[in-house]
Amino acid sequence: MKSYDLLQEAEFSPDRHVEKILGDIAEGDVTVACWEPGQTSPDHCHPWATEIYYCIEGGGVMRTPEGAIDITPGSVVAHPPGELHEYQNGPERSLLFRVRYGGDKAARLKEWPSNPEFQPSDADIEYFSA
């Protein structure tokens, strides 16, 4: 058994959202994700892993090619392997709990319009070109 106090583990940064992996469990990991107002993730996917988010406090909007949903405290969102998604935080600090599991948990980043310094890796370019 593993136990975590998400409020104690939270770390925020004005520069970008913080994803703090708390532990590895079998073929997965658990993370506390901390967001300042307006921060946005890259448009990305995890080709070989499922990713599940649970909103503890705050909230924003989760977008996929199929549409967008509002995330509020208590919301749960599950992304199957390979589903492209982007999270944009709302006007308050947000605390999300994330679980990823299944094989390689690596992300492939497609775009990150809110980060002018973003450059996709060769692996990202190859993945989205296929």
C-alpha positions as CSV (number, residue, x, y, z in Angstrom):
1,M,0.0,0.0,0.0
2,K,1.1,3.5,-0.8
3,S,-0.4,6.7,0.6
4,Y,0.1,10.3,-0.4
5,D,-1.1,13.7,1.0
6,L,-1.7,15.6,-2.2
7,L,-2.0,19.0,-0.5
8,Q,1.4,18.5,1.2
9,E,3.0,17.3,-2.1
10,A,1.7,20.2,-4.2
11,E,4.3,22.4,-5.9
12,F,3.4,25.4,-8.1
13,S,5.5,27.4,-10.5
14,P,4.6,30.7,-12.3
15,D,6.6,29.4,-15.3
16,R,4.7,26.3,-16.2
17,H,2.5,23.6,-14.6
18,V,4.3,21.1,-12.3
19,E,3.8,17.4,-12.6
20,K,5.4,15.7,-9.6
21,I,5.5,11.9,-9.8
22,L,4.8,10.6,-6.3
23,G,5.5,6.9,-7.0
24,D,5.6,4.1,-9.4
25,I,3.2,1.2,-9.0
26,A,3.4,-1.9,-11.2
27,E,3.2,-0.6,-14.8
28,G,2.0,2.9,-13.8
29,D,2.7,6.0,-11.8
30,V,0.7,8.5,-9.7
31,T,1.3,12.2,-9.9
32,V,0.1,15.4,-8.4
33,A,-0.2,18.1,-11.2
34,C,-0.3,21.7,-10.1
35,W,-1.5,24.5,-12.3
36,E,-1.4,28.3,-11.9
37,P,-4.2,30.3,-13.5
38,G,-4.2,30.2,-17.3
39,Q,-1.4,27.6,-17.7
40,T,-1.9,25.2,-20.6
41,S,-0.4,21.8,-21.3
42,P,1.1,20.9,-24.7
43,D,-1.3,19.2,-27.1
44,H,0.0,15.6,-26.6
45,C,-0.8,12.0,-26.2
46,H,0.6,8.9,-24.5
47,P,0.7,6.3,-27.3
48,W,1.2,3.3,-25.0
49,A,-0.5,4.3,-21.8
50,T,-3.9,5.3,-20.3
51,E,-3.9,8.6,-18.5
52,I,-6.6,9.4,-15.9
53,Y,-7.0,12.8,-14.2
54,Y,-9.1,13.6,-11.1
55,C,-9.6,17.3,-10.2
56,I,-9.1,17.9,-6.5
57,E,-9.5,21.7,-6.6
58,G,-9.7,24.5,-9.2
59,G,-10.4,23.4,-12.7
60,G,-10.3,24.3,-16.3
61,V,-11.0,22.8,-19.8
62,M,-9.8,19.5,-21.2
63,R,-9.8,19.4,-25.0
64,T,-9.5,16.4,-27.4
65,P,-10.1,16.3,-31.2
66,E,-13.7,15.2,-30.3
67,G,-14.5,18.3,-28.2
68,A,-13.9,20.0,-24.8
69,I,-15.3,19.4,-21.3
70,D,-15.2,21.6,-18.2
71,I,-13.1,20.2,-15.4
72,T,-14.3,21.0,-11.9
73,P,-13.6,19.6,-8.4
74,G,-14.7,15.9,-8.5
75,S,-14.3,15.6,-12.3
76,V,-12.6,12.5,-13.6
77,V,-11.2,12.3,-17.2
78,A,-9.7,9.1,-18.7
79,H,-7.7,9.3,-21.9
80,P,-7.1,5.9,-23.7
81,P,-3.7,5.3,-25.2
82,G,-3.0,7.6,-28.1
83,E,-5.8,10.1,-27.5
84,L,-4.6,13.6,-28.2
85,H,-5.4,16.0,-25.4
86,E,-4.7,19.4,-23.9
87,Y,-5.6,20.9,-20.6
88,Q,-6.1,24.7,-20.0
89,N,-6.3,25.8,-16.4
90,G,-9.0,28.2,-15.4
91,P,-8.7,31.4,-13.3
92,E,-7.7,29.7,-10.0
93,R,-4.8,27.4,-8.9
94,S,-5.7,23.8,-9.7
95,L,-4.6,20.6,-8.2
96,L,-5.1,17.4,-10.3
97,F,-4.3,13.8,-9.4
98,R,-3.1,11.8,-12.3
99,V,-2.7,8.1,-12.8
100,R,-0.9,6.6,-15.9
101,Y,-0.6,2.9,-16.6
102,G,0.3,0.4,-19.3
103,G,3.6,0.0,-20.9
104,D,5.7,3.0,-21.9
105,K,4.3,6.2,-20.3
106,A,6.2,8.6,-22.6
107,A,4.3,11.5,-24.1
108,R,4.4,12.6,-27.7
109,L,4.0,16.4,-27.9
110,K,2.3,17.8,-31.1
111,E,2.0,21.5,-30.4
112,W,2.3,23.9,-27.5
113,P,0.9,27.3,-28.7
114,S,1.2,28.9,-25.2
115,N,5.0,28.1,-25.0
116,P,6.8,30.1,-27.7
117,E,10.1,28.2,-26.9
118,F,8.6,24.8,-27.7
119,Q,10.3,22.7,-30.3
120,P,9.1,19.2,-31.0
121,S,11.6,16.4,-30.6
122,D,12.6,14.2,-33.5
123,A,10.5,11.4,-31.9
124,D,7.5,13.7,-31.7
125,I,7.8,14.7,-35.3
126,E,8.2,11.1,-36.4
127,Y,5.2,9.9,-34.4
128,F,2.8,12.6,-35.7
129,S,4.1,12.2,-39.3
130,A,3.2,8.5,-39.4
